[in-house]
């Protein structure tokens, strides 16, 4: 986890900066005027990317407070918007795209929350009357730093009164205290990335077990929040069908299906450059050994018949355990997969949005779906 905090002097007076420092009494702190000392520290390390995950950098964000999710080209996207309040993640999953996308980079928290809120206000005004999904878990885990930042409750408070927004906090952690202290609403979705037990143990360094994540999800549902789950990346491995089946059985035994807002599915994929990075940083990983071929976007993917077999097994397990009514969608798949597995073929991103968008009535704590 975090071993050192660097503070941009221009951001030192921000309330969020002061809060983080107050919550980090035992972590050494340096105030700097530029990022050079951080870059030098990472460059001197044997594993610069791993070193960056131990460093917290508090600075200000300049514009771009809400952006479209950077979906891969030539595959169907899910019409999702992202808030990059945090960049990078203290967890170190072998397959994580951030190690390539960000390179050696500190875990960064943008502390100018008031300016961010004004940006969110402007974005929401432009989409008045139209449903959209937005979340913070694309370029960093939504809750991994919440014991220090305590921002989850603030984000929930802001978005719970915006009924046309479904706001998602996506995590692999169990840092849910801030969520449990917030007032729940039906347009606030707390979601977890899940995998089979063998994959999680071997490839998700620093993350709680899958069972601990499910326990956290159960507590969040008891508090009154809907939840989501992301089986991504699904990994073919010996006994995969039974391993994923056990997780799905446990999931639907612990979480009522009608409190699951959505489940996404995506198979293992990575660029050739990331494959080399996994081999170098995680020599014990088995992920690069799979039978993979270049996809339309140049990323290495399982041969399509294998992907379809994988998806079919997951969907069958969901239906067998009482999850047939849960909305499902694919992350970065083509129309053939949608048609053969989910029996629908969204031709455009807007079609995915419509498939996931509930009819919403009311706002705040009175928000309800019908």
C-alpha positions as CSV (number, residue, x, y, z in Angstrom):
1,X,0.0,0.0,0.0
2,X,1.0,3.7,0.2
3,X,4.4,4.3,1.7
4,X,5.0,7.9,0.9
5,X,2.9,11.0,0.0
6,X,4.0,13.8,-2.2
7,X,1.9,17.0,-2.2
8,X,1.9,19.6,-5.0
9,X,2.3,22.9,-3.2
10,X,-0.4,24.4,-5.4
11,X,-2.8,21.9,-4.0
12,X,-1.7,22.0,-0.4
13,X,-4.6,24.2,0.8
14,X,-7.4,22.1,-0.7
15,X,-9.7,20.6,1.9
16,X,-9.3,17.1,0.5
17,X,-5.5,17.4,0.8
18,X,-5.8,18.4,4.4
19,X,-8.2,15.5,5.0
20,X,-5.9,12.9,3.4
21,X,-2.9,14.1,5.4
22,X,-4.9,14.0,8.6
23,X,-5.9,10.4,7.8
24,X,-2.3,9.4,7.0
25,X,-0.4,10.3,10.3
26,X,2.2,7.5,9.9
27,X,3.0,8.0,6.2
28,X,6.0,10.3,5.3
29,X,5.0,13.4,3.4
30,X,6.9,15.7,1.1
31,X,5.8,19.0,-0.4
32,X,7.1,19.6,-3.9
33,X,6.6,22.2,-6.7
34,X,6.9,19.6,-9.5
35,X,6.6,15.8,-10.1
36,X,10.3,15.3,-10.8
37,X,11.2,13.9,-7.4
38,X,8.5,11.2,-7.8
39,X,9.7,10.3,-11.3
40,X,13.3,10.1,-10.0
41,X,12.2,7.8,-7.2
42,X,10.3,5.5,-9.6
43,X,13.2,5.4,-12.1
44,X,15.6,4.3,-9.4
45,X,13.5,1.4,-8.4
46,X,14.0,-2.2,-9.7
47,X,10.3,-2.2,-10.6
48,X,9.3,1.4,-11.5
49,X,5.6,0.5,-12.0
50,X,5.4,-1.3,-8.7
51,X,7.2,1.6,-7.0
52,X,4.6,4.0,-8.3
53,X,1.8,2.0,-6.6
54,X,3.4,2.8,-3.2
55,X,3.5,6.6,-3.8
56,X,0.5,8.9,-3.4
57,X,0.6,12.1,-5.4
58,X,-1.9,14.9,-4.4
59,X,-2.4,17.5,-7.1
60,X,-5.1,19.4,-9.1
61,X,-6.9,18.3,-12.2
62,X,-7.1,20.7,-15.1
63,X,-10.4,20.1,-17.0
64,X,-11.8,17.0,-18.5
65,X,-13.8,16.1,-15.4
66,X,-16.1,13.7,-17.2
67,X,-15.0,11.8,-20.3
68,X,-16.4,8.9,-22.4
69,X,-15.0,5.6,-21.5
70,X,-12.2,4.8,-24.0
71,X,-13.7,1.7,-25.5
72,X,-11.6,-0.4,-27.8
73,X,-12.2,0.4,-31.6
74,X,-14.2,-2.0,-33.8
75,X,-16.1,-3.6,-30.9
76,X,-19.4,-2.6,-29.3
77,X,-19.0,-0.1,-26.4
78,X,-21.3,0.3,-23.4
79,X,-21.8,4.1,-23.5
80,X,-20.2,4.7,-20.2
81,X,-18.7,7.9,-18.8
82,X,-15.8,8.1,-16.4
83,X,-14.7,10.5,-13.7
84,X,-11.0,10.3,-13.3
85,X,-10.8,11.5,-9.7
86,X,-8.0,9.0,-9.1
87,X,-5.4,7.6,-11.5
88,X,-3.6,4.3,-10.9
89,X,-4.3,1.8,-8.2
90,X,-2.3,0.4,-5.2
91,X,-3.4,-3.1,-6.1
92,X,-1.2,-4.9,-8.6
93,X,-3.2,-7.2,-10.8
94,X,-1.1,-8.9,-13.4
95,X,-3.5,-8.3,-16.3
96,X,-4.2,-4.6,-15.5
97,X,-4.0,-2.3,-18.5
98,X,-3.0,0.6,-16.3
99,X,0.6,-0.6,-16.1
100,X,0.8,-0.1,-19.9
101,X,-1.6,2.8,-20.2
102,X,-0.1,4.9,-17.4
103,X,3.4,3.4,-17.3
104,X,5.5,4.2,-14.2
105,X,3.1,6.5,-12.4
106,X,2.2,7.4,-8.8
107,X,-1.2,6.8,-7.5
108,X,-2.7,10.2,-8.1
109,X,-5.6,11.9,-6.3
110,X,-7.0,15.0,-7.8
111,X,-8.0,17.1,-4.8
112,X,-9.8,20.1,-6.4
113,X,-13.2,18.7,-5.6
114,X,-15.2,21.9,-5.9
115,X,-13.9,22.5,-9.4
116,X,-14.7,18.9,-10.3
117,X,-18.3,19.4,-9.1
118,X,-18.7,22.4,-11.3
119,X,-17.6,20.3,-14.2
120,X,-20.0,17.5,-13.2
121,X,-22.8,20.1,-13.0
122,X,-22.1,21.3,-16.6
123,X,-22.0,17.8,-17.9
124,X,-25.3,16.8,-16.3
125,X,-27.0,20.0,-17.6
126,X,-26.0,19.0,-21.1
127,X,-27.6,15.6,-20.6
128,X,-30.8,16.8,-18.8
129,X,-33.6,14.3,-19.2
130,X,-31.5,11.6,-20.6
131,X,-30.3,8.5,-18.6
132,X,-26.6,7.9,-18.5
133,X,-24.1,5.7,-16.5
134,X,-21.0,7.3,-15.0
135,X,-18.4,5.9,-12.6
136,X,-15.0,6.5,-11.1
137,X,-13.5,3.0,-11.4
138,X,-11.9,3.0,-14.9
139,X,-8.4,4.4,-14.3
140,X,-8.2,3.5,-10.6
141,X,-10.1,1.5,-8.0
142,X,-13.1,3.5,-6.7
143,X,-12.7,2.5,-3.0
144,X,-9.0,1.4,-2.6
145,X,-8.0,4.8,-1.1
146,X,-11.3,5.7,0.6
147,X,-9.9,5.1,4.1
148,X,-7.6,8.1,3.3
149,X,-9.8,10.3,1.0
150,X,-13.3,9.6,2.5
151,X,-14.8,10.8,-0.8
152,X,-17.2,7.9,-1.5
153,X,-19.9,9.4,0.7
154,X,-19.4,12.8,-1.0
155,X,-19.8,11.3,-4.4
156,X,-22.9,9.4,-3.4
157,X,-24.4,12.5,-1.8
158,X,-23.8,14.5,-5.0
159,X,-25.2,11.9,-7.5
160,X,-28.1,10.5,-5.5
161,X,-30.0,13.8,-6.3
162,X,-29.3,13.4,-10.0
163,X,-31.9,10.8,-11.0
164,X,-31.0,10.6,-14.7
165,X,-27.4,9.5,-13.6
166,X,-26.6,6.0,-12.5
167,X,-23.4,6.5,-10.6
168,X,-21.1,3.5,-10.1
169,X,-18.3,2.9,-7.6
170,X,-16.3,-0.1,-8.8
171,X,-13.8,-1.9,-6.6
172,X,-11.9,-5.1,-5.8
173,X,-11.6,-4.0,-2.2
174,X,-13.7,-4.2,1.0
175,X,-13.3,-0.5,2.0
176,X,-17.1,0.1,2.3
177,X,-17.2,2.1,5.6
178,X,-17.8,5.4,3.7
179,X,-20.5,3.7,1.6
180,X,-22.3,2.4,4.7
181,X,-22.3,5.8,6.3
182,X,-24.0,7.4,3.2
183,X,-27.7,7.5,2.5
184,X,-28.6,4.9,-0.1
185,X,-30.4,5.6,-3.4
186,X,-31.5,3.4,-6.3
187,X,-29.3,5.3,-8.8
188,X,-26.1,4.6,-6.8
189,X,-24.5,1.3,-7.7
190,X,-21.6,-0.2,-5.8
191,X,-20.0,-2.9,-7.9
192,X,-17.2,-5.5,-7.6
193,X,-14.9,-7.1,-10.1
194,X,-15.0,-10.8,-9.6
195,X,-13.0,-13.8,-10.8
196,X,-12.6,-17.5,-10.1
197,X,-10.7,-18.3,-6.9
198,X,-7.6,-19.7,-8.7
199,X,-7.3,-16.6,-10.9
200,X,-7.9,-14.1,-8.1
201,X,-5.3,-15.8,-5.9
202,X,-2.7,-16.0,-8.6
203,X,-3.2,-12.8,-10.6
204,X,-4.8,-10.2,-8.3
205,X,-2.0,-9.2,-6.0
206,X,-3.1,-7.1,-3.0
207,X,-6.8,-7.6,-3.5
208,X,-9.1,-9.2,-0.9
209,X,-10.4,-12.7,-1.7
210,X,-13.5,-13.1,-3.9
211,X,-15.4,-14.3,-0.9
212,X,-14.5,-11.2,1.1
213,X,-15.7,-9.0,-1.7
214,X,-19.0,-10.9,-1.8
215,X,-19.4,-10.3,2.0
216,X,-18.8,-6.6,1.5
217,X,-21.4,-6.6,-1.3
218,X,-23.9,-8.3,1.0
219,X,-23.3,-5.5,3.6
220,X,-23.9,-2.8,1.0
221,X,-27.1,-4.5,-0.1
222,X,-28.3,-4.6,3.6
223,X,-27.6,-0.9,3.8
224,X,-30.0,-0.4,0.9
225,X,-27.8,0.1,-2.2
226,X,-28.1,-1.9,-5.4
227,X,-25.0,-3.6,-6.6
228,X,-23.3,-4.6,-9.8
229,X,-20.6,-7.2,-10.7
230,X,-18.0,-7.4,-13.4
231,X,-16.7,-10.8,-14.5
232,X,-13.8,-9.3,-16.4
233,X,-11.4,-10.6,-17.4
234,X,-12.8,-14.1,-17.6
235,X,-9.9,-16.5,-17.9
236,X,-9.8,-20.0,-19.3
237,X,-8.0,-22.4,-17.0
238,X,-8.4,-26.0,-16.0
239,X,-11.7,-26.5,-14.2
240,X,-12.8,-23.0,-15.2
241,X,-16.5,-23.9,-15.6
242,X,-16.7,-25.4,-12.1
243,X,-14.7,-22.6,-10.5
244,X,-16.8,-19.8,-12.0
245,X,-19.9,-21.8,-11.3
246,X,-19.1,-22.0,-7.6
247,X,-18.6,-18.2,-7.4
248,X,-21.8,-17.5,-9.2
249,X,-23.7,-19.9,-6.9
250,X,-22.3,-18.2,-3.9
251,X,-23.0,-14.8,-5.3
252,X,-26.7,-15.5,-6.0
253,X,-27.1,-17.2,-2.6
254,X,-25.8,-14.1,-0.8
255,X,-27.2,-11.3,-3.0
256,X,-30.9,-11.1,-4.1
257,X,-31.0,-11.1,-7.9
258,X,-33.4,-8.1,-7.9
259,X,-30.7,-6.0,-6.1
260,X,-28.2,-6.7,-8.9
261,X,-28.4,-3.8,-11.3
262,X,-26.1,-5.3,-13.9
263,X,-23.4,-7.9,-14.6
264,X,-20.8,-7.3,-17.3
265,X,-18.8,-10.0,-19.0
266,X,-15.5,-9.7,-20.7
267,X,-12.8,-12.2,-21.7
268,X,-9.1,-11.9,-21.1
269,X,-7.5,-9.5,-23.7
270,X,-4.3,-7.5,-23.9
271,X,-2.1,-5.9,-26.4
272,X,1.2,-7.6,-27.4
273,X,3.0,-4.8,-25.4
274,X,1.1,-5.7,-22.3
275,X,1.8,-9.4,-22.8
276,X,5.5,-8.6,-22.7
277,X,5.0,-6.5,-19.6
278,X,3.1,-9.3,-17.8
279,X,5.9,-11.8,-18.7
280,X,8.5,-9.4,-17.3
281,X,6.7,-8.2,-14.1
282,X,4.8,-11.4,-13.3
283,X,6.9,-14.4,-14.5
284,X,4.8,-16.9,-12.6
285,X,1.6,-15.7,-14.4
286,X,-0.1,-18.2,-16.7
287,X,-2.1,-15.6,-18.6
288,X,0.3,-15.1,-21.5
289,X,0.2,-18.9,-22.1
290,X,-3.4,-19.0,-23.4
291,X,-4.4,-19.8,-26.9
292,X,-4.8,-16.3,-28.2
293,X,-5.1,-14.6,-31.6
294,X,-5.1,-10.9,-32.6
295,X,-8.6,-9.4,-32.6
296,X,-10.0,-6.6,-34.8
297,X,-8.4,-4.0,-32.5
298,X,-5.0,-5.7,-32.5
299,X,-5.4,-7.0,-28.9
300,X,-4.7,-10.6,-28.2
301,X,-7.9,-12.5,-27.4
302,X,-9.1,-16.1,-27.0
303,X,-10.0,-17.7,-30.3
304,X,-13.7,-16.8,-30.8
305,X,-15.2,-20.3,-30.3
306,X,-13.3,-20.5,-27.0
307,X,-14.7,-17.1,-26.0
308,X,-18.2,-18.1,-26.8
309,X,-17.8,-21.3,-24.9
310,X,-16.6,-19.3,-21.9
311,X,-19.5,-16.8,-22.0
312,X,-22.0,-19.5,-22.5
313,X,-20.8,-21.3,-19.4
314,X,-21.1,-18.1,-17.3
315,X,-24.6,-17.3,-18.6
316,X,-25.7,-20.8,-18.0
317,X,-24.5,-20.7,-14.5
318,X,-26.3,-17.4,-13.8
319,X,-29.6,-18.8,-15.2
320,X,-29.2,-22.1,-13.3
321,X,-28.8,-20.2,-10.0
322,X,-31.7,-17.8,-10.4
323,X,-30.1,-14.9,-12.2
324,X,-32.0,-15.1,-15.5
325,X,-33.6,-11.6,-14.9
326,X,-30.3,-9.8,-14.3
327,X,-29.3,-7.4,-17.1
328,X,-26.1,-8.6,-18.8
329,X,-23.8,-6.8,-21.1
330,X,-20.5,-7.5,-22.8
331,X,-17.4,-5.3,-22.4
332,X,-15.6,-4.9,-25.7
333,X,-17.2,-7.7,-27.7
334,X,-18.7,-7.9,-31.2
335,X,-22.3,-8.3,-32.4
336,X,-21.9,-12.0,-33.0
337,X,-21.1,-12.6,-29.3
338,X,-24.1,-10.5,-28.3
339,X,-26.4,-12.3,-30.6
340,X,-25.3,-15.9,-29.9
341,X,-25.0,-15.6,-26.1
342,X,-27.4,-12.8,-25.1
343,X,-29.8,-13.1,-28.0
344,X,-29.5,-9.4,-28.9
345,X,-27.3,-7.3,-31.1
346,X,-26.9,-3.7,-30.2
347,X,-25.7,-2.0,-33.3
348,X,-24.7,1.3,-31.6
349,X,-23.6,2.4,-28.1
350,X,-27.0,4.0,-27.6
351,X,-28.6,0.6,-28.0
352,X,-26.6,-0.6,-25.0
353,X,-27.6,2.4,-23.0
354,X,-31.3,1.7,-23.7
355,X,-30.9,-1.9,-22.8
356,X,-29.5,-1.0,-19.4
357,X,-31.6,2.1,-18.7
358,X,-34.5,1.7,-16.3
359,X,-37.4,4.0,-16.3
360,X,-36.8,6.4,-13.4
361,X,-39.3,8.3,-11.4
362,X,-38.6,10.6,-8.5
363,X,-35.3,11.7,-7.0
364,X,-33.1,11.3,-4.0
365,X,-34.3,8.8,-1.4
366,X,-37.6,8.6,-3.2
367,X,-36.1,7.4,-6.5
368,X,-37.7,4.3,-7.7
369,X,-37.7,2.1,-10.7
370,X,-40.7,0.7,-12.5
